[in-house]
Amino acid sequence: MTNDNPENKWIGKRTPRPDGADKVTGRAAYAADTTMPGMIWGKVLRSPHPHARIKSIDTSKAEKLPGVMAVMTSKDIVDFPIDKGPVMLGIQDMRWMCRNVMARERALFHGHPVAAVAATTQAVATEALKLIKVDYEVLPWAISVKDAMKPDATPLHDHVKFDGRPSNIAGTLEHKKGDVEAGFKEADVIVERSFDTEAVHQGYIEPHACLVSVVDGKATIWSSSQGQFMVRAMSALLTGMQQSDIRAIPAEIGGGFGGKTIVYLEPVALVLAKKSGRPVKMVMSREEVFRASGPTSGSMSKVKIGAKKDGTIVAGQGTYWLQAGAFPGSPIRGAAGCAFGPYDIPNAHTLGYDVVSNRSKVAAYRAPGAPIGAYAVECVLDELAEKLGMDPLELRLKNAAKQGTKAVHGPVYPVMGYQETVKQALDHPHYKAPLGPNQGRGVASGYWFNAGGESSAQMSVNEDGSIVVMTGHPDIGGSRASTANIAAELLGIDHSKIQVLIGDTSSIGFSNLTGGSRVTFASAMVVTQSAEKVIKTLCERAAKIWKIEPEAVTWDNGFARPAGDNAGKFEPLSLAQIAAKASETGGPIGAGSSSNTAGAEGGFSTHICDVEVDPDTGRAWVTRYTAFQDVGRAIHPDYCEGQIQGGVAQGIGWALSEEYIYTKDGKLDNAGFLDYRMPVMSDLPKLDAVMIEIPNPKHPQGVRGVGEVPLVPVMAAVANAIHGALGLRLYSLPMSPPKVLEALEPEPLARAAD
């Protein structure tokens, strides 16, 4: 449901995707498509051990192999000593990044890079890796959160301490509201449960890839990333180059979902290119993607919620232990901050623990941490509703956050639409539809912060009146389409006259990452500011043509019109007519804007999920799914729906089938799509998206982020639906057939006895 504004000509319309034709015809150029004359191939040598001290590396034989042009180790990457304190770039600490890109003192996970080569062919590079001799001292390792926190666990980092002692607990984050102990004393019903989730990968179709050229000390990087400015900054810091000597160009990106917000290959390829004097191309295999790029965290959690007999929640407590992988930085902010986000709870406490273990460093994954937080809270809420004899949606509506609610993580909510998502779910035909045998229905809600941040845009008027808009954000979720709609609406011209480009680091002002559900929000602001400047200039040029004061000109639906005493004296001038006379009235017309945008407000969603379970095989599958979300203003409804459907599909995989599986030797055992079970089309029903538009008053077009909150409620909705089907609750993800059968085991035995 969208509130189509009849006054809008383009905002809210399902206009053609600017990149659609190129992508479906194969013309779009991705990072792995990039080639250059003289290009050579880079490959990485990775640790065969989950934890080992690197005593020595001998690269001499590899260097002598014909066709090898360069070899590198951690000695070629800038060292940021751990004991010297943080070196932050955004949310990333370069002390850890320099060791993640290339192992330094120790290899900390199976697949950790320890050396790299560049050679004339991929085959030669592969052979060269075999000639590098690494002397390892194998050390004890821990994969799970539980094992990493045991008193006798080997600390991964000597300088990481907890309670004054070396520890694998690298940090904590805590939120408090009211007096949680006093709140639980008021409760008539209390439910406390523990949960486990496994690490899951973002599963983007395109693996990490880059091509790096260095000429006269100046580097150019083409890569698949969610932020070319991040690539430039990290590559500069890790190689010792100046940012002004690096140009980072964003290729089309085949998915990221947060997994391409850090670098893996770019600094390595840059070093190899400098050493060899040749352009170096690197492409991860799918196995390398799984072994060495960031999944999101696995977790343990414990949630306790208390309510009065009438369903008023009086206290909530959540504790989360999240895997960071080999280096600190798990998304405890999302788990601890978003877990109780949809609710008005007077007494609440959340605590997150950041735990390192011998697995690849985690990266962001769509509302990082929030799905883990919501999974535990929403399952406990479902059980609480059952004990109270309440409808689970009615319980949520009774305790819903609203305008003026102080959130557990601190802010006071402004205008927002969580209550509306619950109300529409309650009234929707899906919620009232009958269920068949072995079927169940579950509900859950979710919240994500959303973000603003630094963005830049440039708008130029061409001589024929068409427009080029350039922004600084890689387009993953449809930002070009939204930008085109907004620019056409503001200027009052046809959508087909707008071309939207993504600028590189040398052609557009600084723009932060594509992530955090920030890009349409932030880019719309700077595009709006640029359009306002262009319109002002267009009015000034019309005034020159008419020889009147600029203040006597207004802009209306693509035309400059005389106003005041001059109204009706001149024929209106179209944008194209003014552009045609630009050289006579002052020269090219264009404007740009850069801003650290503010005013982003959180997103809320409520989901209904139906599942069916085969009691003989334990297989569970989703038969119907409806997601209700406050999207603020749907600038491009197709993309809003696509974001919601994509998040739901990923959550279903997280809930039912996806997990990292390790061998007894600490090695990832399912590093590929054949064994890592992501859902495909045949695994999913039609996913219905109900868009609710409650505009964000702090944004010129009412935008609030859409892309991340759709994933947040899914696992809990599926888990609650499975309970509805079985009458049993599972507290561990994924709810795969073996786990379902294990939960059902007493019942088949009883049937056999009958």
N, C-alpha and C positions, 0 to 999 in steps of 0.2 A: 504494500500500500504506500503510494507516494502522494503527497499533496501537490499535484501539478499546479503551478502558478500560471494562470492563463496569460499573465503579462510577460512571462518568460518565453523567449523564442528559441533559445538554445540550452540554457541551464535546465537540467532535468530531462533532456531529450536523448534518445538512443541513437546518436549520430554514428556514422561509420568510424571504425577504429583507424587512426592515422597509420598505425603499423601493421594493420591486419593483412593487407594484400601481400606485403613483403614477407611476412612470416608464413603464410599458408602456401606461397609459391616457392619458398626457399631462397628468395633474394636477400633476406636479412642476413647481415654479416655478424657472426658470433666470434668470440675470441679465438676459437680453434680454427676458424676459417681464414684467419689473417696469415699472410705469407709475405716474405721479402726476399729480394735477391741476396744470395750468400747466406741465407738462414741456416743455422745449425740447430741441433736438438739437445735439450737438457733433460737429464733424468736424475732421480734422487735415490741414494742408498739409504735404506731404512733399517732400524734396529730389529733383529729377530727375537729380542728378549723384551719382556714387559718392564724389567727394571735391571739396569746394569751400569756399573761404573765404566766410563770409557778411559782405559789406561793409555792407549795410544792408537793412532790411525796412520797407516802407511799407504800413501797414494802413489808411490813412485812407479809401480808397474803399470798402473792405469795411465799415468802421464805419458809413458813411453809407447802406448798402444797407437799404431797408425790410425789417424782420423780423429783422435782425441785433441780437442782444442783448448780445453780448460778443465781444471779440477778445483773444487773448493771444499772447505770444512768450516766449522764454527769460527776459526781464526779470521775468516774473511767477513764475519758479521760483527758489528759493533757490540761490545759487551757492556751491558748496564748491570753493574754488580748488585746482587740482591741485598747486601748489607748496607748499601748507600741510600736506601729509601726509594719511594716510588718515583717513577718517571712516567707521568700520565699523558696519554693522548686520547682524549675523549674518556671512555670508560676502561680503556686498555692500558695496562702497565707494561712499559717496554722492557722491564726486567724479565718479565715472563715471555713476552713476544719474541725477544731475541733468542731465547732458549727453545721456544716452540718451533720457530722457523728452522733452527739447526741446533741439535743437542750439543750441549757444552760440557758440563762436568759429568752428567749422567744421561743415559737414555732412559726415559721415564715411562714409555709405553711401547707396545709392539707396533712398529710402523713409524716410530719417531725418526725424523731425518737425521743422519749423522754425516753425510757427505753428498756431493753432487758433481756431475760431470757434464760437459758439453762436447758433442762430437758431430761429425759430418752426417751421420745417419743414426736413426734410432737403434738399429742393430749394434752398431759400434758402441754407442753409449751404454746399452745394456751389457755388452761384454766387458766394458771398462769397469762397471760397477762390481763385477765378479772379481776383479783384480785388486780392489781396495781391501786391505787387511786391517780389521779392527780388533784390538785386544780388549775383550770385555771381562769384567769381574761381575758375574751374575749376583744380584742382590735379591733379598726377599721382596715380594710384591703383594699388593692388595688391590682387588678389582672393585669390590662392593663398598658401599658406604659403611656398612656394619664392620667389615674386616678392616677398613682403613682407620677406624676409630678405636680399635682394640688397644688395650694398654701396651701390648707387645708388638704392635705394628711398626714397621720401619718408617720413620719420617721421610717424606720425599724431599723436603727442603730443610736444611739445617737451621735456617734463620726464621722459619715459620714457627711461632710459639703460641700456645694457648694455655692460659693459667700459669704463665711463666715457664712452661716446659716445651721442648720440641714436640710438635704435634702435627697431625694431618688436618686438624681443624684450623682453617686459614683465616676465618673471620666470622662475625655474627652480625645480624641486623634485627632490631627489636622495635615493635610498635606497642604502645599502651594507650588505653582509653578507659577512664573510670577506675573502678576497683574490682578486678575480676573475681577475687576470692569472695568478696561481699556479694557480688552478683550471683555466684553459684549457691550461696546460702539462701537466696530468695527463690531458687528454682524448685519447681515441683517434679520436673522430669529432667534427667541428665543423660546424655548419650556420649560415650567416649570410645573412640575406635582408632586403630592404627592401620596404616596403608603402606603399600610399596608400589613403586613404578619402576620400569626399566628405561634405560637410555634409548631414545629413538632418534633417527636421523631425519633431517629436513627433506631428503629425497628429491632434490632438484634434478631435473632431467639432464641439464648440461653440467659436466664436471668442471672443476677449476682449470683454467687455461690462461696463458698469457704469451705475448711476444714482446721482447724488449730489445731495443736498438740503442747503442751508444755511439755517437759521432761527435768528435771534438769535445769530449767531456760532457755533452748534453744527452740526456736519456729520454727516450720516448717509450711509454708502456701502454700496450693495448691489453686489456684484461677483462675477464668476466667478474665484475664486482658490484656491490651495492653502493659504492661511493668512490669516485675517481680521486677526490681530494684526500680521502683516507688512504688510498693506495699511494699517492704522492708523499704524504706526510710520513707514513710508516716506512716506506721504502727509503726515504731520505734519512730518517733516524737510524735505520738498521744498516745502512751502507755508508753513512758519513757524508752523503752528498747534500748540497743545498737544494731546498725545494725549488728555487728558481731554475735549477739545472735539470729538472725533471718535468716532463709533460705526460700526464696520465690521461688516456683516452678511453672512455667507456664504450665497450662493444655492446651489442644487444646481449641481453642476459637471459639465459634459459632457466630461470628460477633461482631463488636464493632463500627466501623465507627467514632471513637473518643469518644464514650460514655463510654468506659472502660479505660479511661486515668486517672481516679481518683478512690479513694476507697470509698466504702459505708459499706461493711460488714466486711472486713478483720480486722480492729482494734477492732470492736465489738466482733467478734469471738475470737480474741486473748485475750481480757480481760476475756471473759467467760471461755476460756480454762485454763487460769492461775488460776482463782478463783475456778473452779471445779476440776482441776486436771485430766480432761478428754478431749479427742479430741472433738471439737465442729464443727458441720457442719451447714451451713446456705445457704438457697436457696431462692431468692426472688420469690414471685408469680408474674405473669404477671401484676396484678393490682399494686403491689408494684413497679415494674419497671416503670410503667407509672406515678405513683403518686410521686415517691421519687428519681428517677434517672434523669439525665440531658437530657431534650430535648434541641434543639437549640432555640435560641431567636425568639420570635415574634418581630415585629418592626414597627416603623413609619419612613418614609423617605421623603425627598423632594429633587428633582434633577432638575437642570436648565442647559441647554446647548444652546450655541449660535454659529451660523455658518454664513459664507458669502454665497452669492448666488451661488457660484461655489461648495459649499459643504465643504469648508475648515472650520473645527471647530476651533474657536478662543477662546472659554472659556467654562469651565465646573465647576459646583458647586454641591456638594452633601452633605446633612446633614442627619445623621442617628441616630435614638434613638432606642437602642436595649435593650430588657429585659435581665437582668442578672439573674433573679430569686431572691431568698431570699438573696443572697450574691453577692458582686461585682465580676465582671469577665466576662461580655458579650464579644463576639468576635468583638469588634469595630475595632480591628486592621485589620481584614479581610475585613470588610465592607468599611472602609475608605481607606485602602491601595490598595485594588484590584479593586475597582469600575471602575476606568478609566484606569486600567492596560494595556488593549490592544491598547491604543491610544496615539498618539503623539499630545498632546494639549499644546499650549504654556502658557496658563493661566488657572490654575485650583486650586480648593480649596475643600478639604473634611474635614468634622468634624463629629466625632462620640461621642455619649453620652452613658455612661454606666448607666443603670437605674435599681435599685432594686425594686422588688415587691413581693407580697405574693404568690409565686409559687416556685416549686423546682428549686434548683440551676442549671443553664444551664451547659452543658458539650459540648465539641467539637463535631461537626458533619461535617465531610468531607468538607474541605476547609472552616473552621468555619468563618462565617460572609460574605465571598465572594459571595455566591449566593444571599444574600440579597442586597449587593451593586450592583451586576450586574443586578438584576431584574429591579431596578429602572432606571439605566443608559441605559440599552439596550432597554427598552420600550420607553424611551424618544428619543433615537436615531432613533427608527423606526418611531416615529411620526415626527421627524425632517426630515427624508428622504422623508416622504409623503408630507410635506409642501414644500420641495425643488424640488419635482418631480424627485427624484433620486431613483435608485435601492438601497435597503437597504444594500446589500452586497457591492455595489460600493462605497457607503458612508463610510463604514467601511474600505474598502481597501484604499481609498483616504487618510484617517486619521490614517492608521495603524502604530503602533509602529514597529520599526525595530532596527537592530544593530546600536548602537550609540544614540538612543533615551533616553532622561532623563525622567524617570518615575515620575509621580506625587508624589509617596511616596519616591522618593529619588534616587535610583540607576540608573546607565546608563546601558541599556540592552546590553549584548554581543550578540554572535551568537544566533539567535532564529528564530522560524518558524511561527510566527503569520500570516504574509502576505501569506504564502503558504497555511495555512488552509482556508483563505478566497478565494484565487484563485481556489483551488480545489473544494470548495463548489460552486463557480460560474460556473465551468465547469462540474459539476456532473449531470448525467441524472435526479437525483431527483429534482434538482432546475428547470429543464425545463419541468417536467412531468405535464400533464394537471390535473386540479382539477375539482371535480364534484360539484353538488348543495350542499349548506350549508357547503362547505369545504373551508379551508383557509390554507395558508402557512406562517410560521414565521421563522425568523432567529435571532440568537444572538451569541455573542462571550463571552469568559470568560478568566480569568487569575487567577493563584494561585502562591504564592511565591516559594513553595517547600523549602526543608530544608536539612541540613546535620546533624552535631552533633556527639555525642560520640557513638562509636561502637567498638565492639571487636570480634575477630574471632580466632579460633584455628584449625590448620590443622594437622592431624596425618596420617602417612603412615603405613598401616598394613603390616604384614609379607608377605601376598600374593600379595601385590601391590595395594590393594584397599585403598580407602581414606575415612577418617571420617572428616567432616568439622563441627565445632560447632560454632554457632553465638549466640548472646544474645538478639535476637528480636523475640517475638511471631510472628508466621507466620499467617497473616490474608489475605494478597493479593498475595501470591505465592512466598515469598522470598526464600523458600527452593528450589523451582524449578529453580529460577534464579541463586541461589548460585551453584546448581549442574551444570548448563550449563556453568557458568563461570569457575568453578574449572576444569571441564573436558576439556574445551577449553585451558586453560592456561597450564595444565599438559600434554595435548595431549593424554589422555586416554579415554576409552569408558565411556559414561555417566552412564552406569549401575554400574560402579565401585565406584561411589561417593555416600556416605551416608551423609545426612545433618541432624544435630541435633540442637535443641534449648536448650541451657544450662540454668541452674538455677543460682541463685545469688552466689552459692558457687563453681561453676564449670567453670565460664567464667568471663572475665573482664567486667567492667561496660559498659552497653549499654543503650542508652536512649530509650524512648518509641517508639513503632510502631505507627507512626502517622506523619502527616505533609508531606506525600509523600517522606519520607526520607530513608526508609529501604533498598530498592534495591540499591539506590545511595550509601548509607553509607556502607552497608555490602559488596557491591562489592569492595569498596576500601580496606577494611581491609582483605577481602579474597584474593584479588590480592596481597597485601603486604605479606600475609602469604604464598601464592603460590610461590612468587618470592624467599622467604627465603628457602622454601622446595626445589625448583629447584636448588638453589645454593648449598644446602647440597647434593642433588643427584649427582650433577656434581663433588663435592669434593669426594664423596664415589666412583664414577666411576674412578676418578683419582687414588685413592688408589688401586683399583683393578688392574688398568693398570700400576701402578707405574710411573705415569707422573704428571706434575704440573696441579693443578686445572684450571689454566688459559688456558690450552690447551684442555679444554673440553667444548663443547657447548650442549645445550638442544634443541632438535628439534622433535616436534610432538611425544612426549612420549618416546624419546630415548636420552641417552647420547651418543654423538659422539666425537671421537677424532678430533682435529682441528690442523691447522698449520702444523708443520713438522710431526706430528703424524697421520695426516689424512690418513685413509686407512690402518693403521697398526693394528688396532684392530676392532673386530666386535662390532657394536653398542650394548649398553646394555639397555634393556627396564626398565621401572620403576619397574616392578615386579621382574626382575632379580637383580636389585640393592637392593630392599627391602629384598629379600631372603638372601642377604649377609650382612644385616645391623649389626647383632651381631658381625661379623668378622671385620667390618670397622669402628666401633665407637659407635654402639648402636642404640636405637630407633631414627627414623627420624620424625621430626615434627617442627612446628613453629607457633607462634601466633603473632597477631598484635592488638594494641589498638590505636585509633586515634580520635581526635575531627575533624571530616571530614569537609572540606570546598569546595566551588565551585559549590554548588547546584544552578541551575538556574531555573527561573520560567517556568511554563507550560501554553500553550495557546491552545484554542479550539474554533471552530466555528461549530454551529449546525443548521440543517434545520429540521423543524417540520411541519407535516401536521396534521390537526385536522378536525373532522367533528362534527357539533353541531346539535342536535335535537331541533328545535325551539319550539316544543310542550312541551317537558319535561325539557329543559335546560341542558340536559346531553351533555357533550363534551368528546370526546375520541380521542386519537392519532391514526392515520391510517398509518403513515409512519414517520420514524425518522432516520436521518443520522448524525453522529458526526465525525468531522474531527479534529484530534489532533496531534500536534507535540509531539511524544513520546521519542525523543532523539534517543535511540537505543532500539528496542524491544528485550530484552534479551530472553523473553519467550512470543511469540506473543499471545498465548491463554490467558495468564493472562492479558496482556495489553488490549486485546479486552474485556475480562470479566470485568475489572475495568471500562472501558468506558461504557459498557452496564449497569452495576450495578448503576453507577452514574446517568445515564439517567433515569433508572427506578425509582430511588428515587426522582429525580427532578419532574418527571411526577406526582408522588403522592403528592409532596409538592405543585405543581401547581393546581391540580384538586380536591383533596379530603381530604388530611390530615390536621388535626388541633386539638389542645387542646380546648375542650369546657368546660366552667365552669358554674356551677349553680349560681343562685342569692345569694347563701350562700358561694360563694368562694371555692367550692369544684369541683374537676375535675369530669366531668360527663361521660367521655368515656374512662375509664382506662382499655382498653382491645381491642384485635384485631377485635372483633365483631363490636364495635362501632367506634373505631378509624380506619378509612378506608384507609388502605394501598392497593396499586394496586397489583393484583395477575396476574398470567400468562394470564388469559382471558381478562384482561384489557389492555394488551399491544400488540403492533405489533412486528414484527421482528425489532430489534434495530441494525442498521448497524454501524459498527465502521471502519473508514478509518484512518489508522495509517500512519503518515508522519514522516519519520526519518531524523532529522537534528541533528546529534550527538552533545552532549555537549562537547566542547573541553577541559573542565576542569576535565573530568572524563576518567579513563583508558578505559572504554568500551562505552563511549558516553552517559551514562545514564542521563536522567532528570526525575523527578518524574512524575508519570502517574495517581495515584489513586484519586486525589482530584479535579482537574480541570474539569473532566467530569460532575460534578453536577452543576458547576457554571452558565452556560448559560441557563439551561433547563427551568426554570420557565418563563424567558423572552421569549424564543423561543415559548413556548406554548401560552403565553399571546398574543404575536404578531400574532400567527396563528389564535387564536380565533377572534382577530380583523379582520383578513382577511376573516374569515368565516361570521362574523356578520356585519361588518362595524361599530362596536361599540368597545370601549375600556373599559376594566375593570381594576381597579387600586387597587384591594384587592385580596389577596390569602387566601384560595383556591378559584378558580373559579368554585365553586360547582353549581349544578343545581339551587338552590334557587337564587344565585347571578346572574346567567345567565338569568334566567326568569325575575328577577327584572329589569335587563338592557334592556330586550326585551319588557317589559310591554307596552310601548306606541305603538309598532308595532302590537301586537295582538288586541289592542283596535281599531286601525285604520282598521284592517282587518274586525273586527266585525261590524264596522260602514258601511263598504262597502256592 
